[in-house]
Amino acid sequence: MNDILNNEPVKRVQSEINKFNKNIKLQILKNTARTALDASKALNCEVGAIIKSLVLRKNGLYFLCLISGDKRCSLNKLKKITNVKDLSMADAKKVKEVTGFTIGGVSPIGSKNKLETMIDENLGRFNFLYGAAGHPNAVFKITFTNLEKITFGKIMDITE
């Protein structure tokens, strides 16, 4: 467990959380939370309360979409919102390069690069949300309002 807390990506997330609110604690899970379904089982919560952090590319720039675990990101809605036709998901190598996180542990906060963030309005259905904390076995619990504040994200309808 302490090994996970000593991982550099996990430390980055912890540092962001500490700056924002020292009462938010990281949770280390025995079972992996690599997918939203895995995370919901490990946390005994609804799949929709899991934050999927997706890295996308528009015009060569990368941005983050935070999606409810039971929804799918809508590239068509994002293309309309951003007025960009060339929009795509980043591959695993690019995600690691841009955020410093490996897929399965991509956190809504603590990326190596400051990323514009869009938040799926469907996340607002839940009292508490769970985001990855830089490792497939590390998560943190946060309210929708605090997620918006800590990420400086824009709340939008970005799912199918």
C-alpha positions in Angstrom: 0.0 0.0 0.0 2.7 2.5 0.9 4.4 1.7 -2.4 1.4 3.1 -4.2 1.4 6.3 -2.1 5.1 6.8 -3.1 4.4 6.6 -6.8 5.3 9.9 -8.4 1.8 10.3 -10.2 0.0 9.5 -6.9 2.1 12.1 -5.1 1.2 14.7 -7.8 -2.5 14.0 -7.2 -2.1 14.1 -3.4 -0.3 17.5 -3.7 -3.2 19.0 -5.7 -5.7 17.6 -3.2 -3.8 19.0 -0.2 -3.7 22.5 -1.8 -7.4 22.3 -2.4 -8.8 20.6 0.8 -6.7 18.6 3.3 -9.9 16.7 4.3 -10.0 14.8 1.0 -8.1 11.6 1.5 -6.8 9.1 -1.1 -8.1 5.6 -0.8 -6.0 2.6 -1.7 -8.1 -0.3 -3.0 -7.2 -4.0 -2.7 -8.7 -4.6 -6.1 -7.9 -2.6 -9.2 -10.1 0.3 -10.3 -8.7 0.2 -13.9 -12.2 0.5 -15.4 -15.3 2.3 -14.1 -17.0 -1.1 -13.5 -14.0 -2.4 -11.5 -13.9 0.8 -9.5 -17.7 0.7 -8.7 -17.4 -2.9 -7.5 -14.3 -2.1 -5.3 -16.1 1.0 -3.9 -19.6 -0.6 -3.7 -21.1 2.4 -5.5 -22.9 3.0 -8.8 -20.9 2.9 -12.0 -22.1 6.4 -12.8 -20.4 7.9 -9.7 -17.0 6.9 -11.1 -15.2 9.7 -13.0 -13.7 8.5 -16.3 -10.9 10.9 -17.2 -10.5 10.9 -21.0 -7.8 12.7 -22.9 -8.7 14.0 -26.3 -7.0 16.0 -29.0 -8.3 19.0 -31.0 -6.0 20.8 -33.5 -2.9 19.3 -31.9 -3.9 20.4 -28.4 -5.0 18.0 -25.6 -7.8 18.5 -23.2 -9.5 16.4 -20.5 -13.2 15.2 -20.5 -14.5 14.0 -17.2 -17.3 11.6 -17.9 -19.8 9.6 -15.7 -18.7 6.0 -15.6 -22.1 4.8 -17.0 -21.9 7.2 -20.0 -20.0 7.4 -23.3 -18.2 10.5 -24.5 -19.9 12.0 -27.5 -17.3 13.1 -30.1 -20.2 14.7 -32.1 -21.3 16.9 -29.2 -17.6 17.9 -28.5 -17.1 18.7 -32.2 -20.1 21.1 -32.1 -19.1 22.6 -28.7 -15.5 23.2 -29.8 -16.3 23.9 -33.4 -13.4 21.6 -34.3 -13.8 18.8 -36.9 -10.5 17.1 -36.2 -11.2 15.7 -32.7 -10.0 12.3 -31.4 -9.2 10.3 -28.4 -5.5 10.3 -27.4 -3.7 6.9 -27.5 -2.2 5.3 -24.4 1.3 6.6 -25.2 0.1 10.2 -25.8 -2.0 10.0 -22.6 1.1 9.1 -20.6 3.2 11.8 -22.3 0.6 14.6 -21.8 -0.7 13.7 -18.3 2.1 11.6 -16.7 -0.6 9.0 -15.9 -1.1 5.5 -17.3 -4.5 4.6 -18.6 -6.5 3.1 -15.8 -5.0 5.6 -13.3 -5.6 8.9 -15.2 -6.7 11.4 -12.6 -9.0 14.5 -13.1 -6.2 16.5 -11.4 -2.4 16.5 -11.1 -1.6 16.2 -14.8 2.0 17.1 -15.8 0.5 19.7 -18.2 -2.4 22.0 -17.4 -5.3 20.8 -19.5 -8.6 22.5 -20.4 -11.2 20.4 -18.6 -14.8 19.7 -19.6 -17.1 18.0 -17.0 -20.1 15.8 -18.0 -23.2 17.3 -16.5 -24.4 13.8 -15.7 -21.8 13.5 -12.9 -24.0 16.0 -11.0 -26.5 13.2 -10.3 -24.4 11.8 -7.4 -23.6 13.1 -3.9 -20.1 11.8 -4.2 -17.9 11.0 -7.1 -14.7 8.9 -7.2 -11.7 9.8 -9.4 -8.5 7.9 -10.1 -5.6 9.2 -8.2 -2.7 8.4 -10.5 -2.7 4.6 -10.1 -5.3 1.8 -10.9 -5.6 1.1 -7.1 -5.8 4.7 -5.9 -8.9 6.8 -5.8 -10.3 9.9 -4.1 -13.9 10.8 -3.2 -15.2 14.3 -4.0 -18.4 16.2 -4.5 -19.5 17.5 -7.9 -19.1 21.1 -6.8 -15.6 20.5 -5.5 -14.7 18.6 -8.7 -15.7 21.7 -10.7 -13.6 23.9 -8.4 -10.5 21.8 -8.2 -10.3 21.2 -12.0 -11.6 24.6 -13.1 -13.7 22.6 -15.5 -16.7 23.7 -17.6 -19.9 21.7 -17.0 -21.4 20.6 -20.3 -23.5 18.0 -22.0 -20.8 15.9 -23.6 -22.2 12.4 -23.5 -24.3 10.2 -25.7 
